[in-house]
């Protein structure tokens, strides 16, 4: 997951929330249908960003597990090399 994608989506959500707040502050310029559409779009945006963050957390957990497996394999190979007979060389 590219962090720029998450940043762009978070910025888009921020922009939508800011726009909604401006509409609510000036009720004579906004109407309830427009507000409802903005609220739905913001909710959908939060769901997409949440899914991206959850996906990034899964990717991070998988990367950590892979790194730990690689470290364990390296430690095992080192142990075999260091503790083995000189004939290994």
C-alpha positions in Angstrom: 0.0 0.0 0.0 1.5 3.3 -1.1 1.3 5.9 1.8 0.7 8.6 -0.8 -2.6 6.9 -1.7 -3.7 7.1 2.0 -2.5 10.7 2.3 -4.5 11.7 -0.8 -7.6 10.0 0.4 -7.3 11.5 3.9 -6.8 14.9 2.3 -9.9 14.4 0.1 -11.9 13.5 3.2 -10.6 16.6 5.0 -11.7 18.7 2.1 -15.1 17.2 2.1 -15.6 17.6 5.8 -14.4 21.2 5.5 -16.9 21.8 2.7 -19.7 20.3 4.7 -18.9 22.4 7.7 -19.0 25.5 5.5 -22.4 24.4 4.2 -23.8 23.9 7.7 -22.4 27.3 8.9 -24.2 29.0 6.1 -27.7 27.4 6.1 -29.1 30.0 3.7 -26.7 28.7 1.0 -27.0 25.0 1.6 -29.9 22.7 1.7 -30.6 19.4 3.5 -30.2 17.3 0.3 -26.8 18.7 -0.3 -25.8 18.1 3.3 -27.0 14.5 3.2 -25.1 13.9 0.0 -21.9 15.2 1.6 -22.4 13.2 4.7 -22.9 10.0 2.6 -19.8 10.8 0.6 -17.8 11.4 3.7 -19.0 8.2 5.3 -18.0 6.2 2.2 -14.6 8.0 2.2 -14.0 7.0 5.8 -14.8 3.4 5.0 -12.4 3.4 2.0 -9.6 4.9 4.1 -10.3 2.5 7.0 -10.1 -0.4 4.6 -6.8 0.9 3.3 -5.4 1.3 6.8 -6.5 -2.2 7.8 -4.9 -3.6 4.6 -1.7 -1.7 5.5 -1.8 -3.2 9.0 -2.1 -6.7 7.5 0.7 -6.0 5.1 2.9 -4.8 8.0 2.1 -7.9 10.1 3.0 -10.2 7.2 6.2 -8.3 6.6 7.1 -8.6 10.2 6.4 -12.3 10.2 8.5 -12.8 7.1 11.4 -10.8 8.6 11.2 -12.9 11.8 11.3 -16.1 9.7 14.3 -14.8 7.8 16.1 -13.9 11.0 15.4 -17.4 12.4 16.6 -19.1 9.3 19.8 -16.9 9.3 20.4 -17.8 13.0 20.0 -21.5 12.2 22.5 -21.3 9.3 25.0 -19.4 11.4 24.7 -22.0 14.1 25.3 -24.8 11.6 28.2 -23.0 10.1 29.9 -22.0 13.4 29.2 -25.3 15.2 29.8 -27.6 12.3 33.0 -29.4 11.5 35.8 -27.7 9.6 34.9 -29.8 6.6 32.0 -27.5 5.8 34.4 -24.9 4.5 
